[in-house]
């Protein structure tokens, strides 16, 4: 058989039927656990930053001098939002 005949024999004679699909709320895949884990991890980091900054602000001037920080440095750090590095 020639190449053209093979192609013609393999080609469908009628176009395939196109069926529209509709996704309902019940058919959506559940939220991936990876996203939830990432969100919880992020919240954990923010909470830890908040705790560390609060603890830093409670240190005495003598302790701050020992670690080489001024009260202004501590205030600057303490005023940051938890999501800021």
PyMOL commands that set and color helices and strands:
alter all, ss='L'
color gray80, all
select helices_A, chain A and resi 3-10+25-27+33-57+61-67+71-78
alter helices_A, ss='H'
color red, helices_A
deselect
rebuild
show_as cartoon
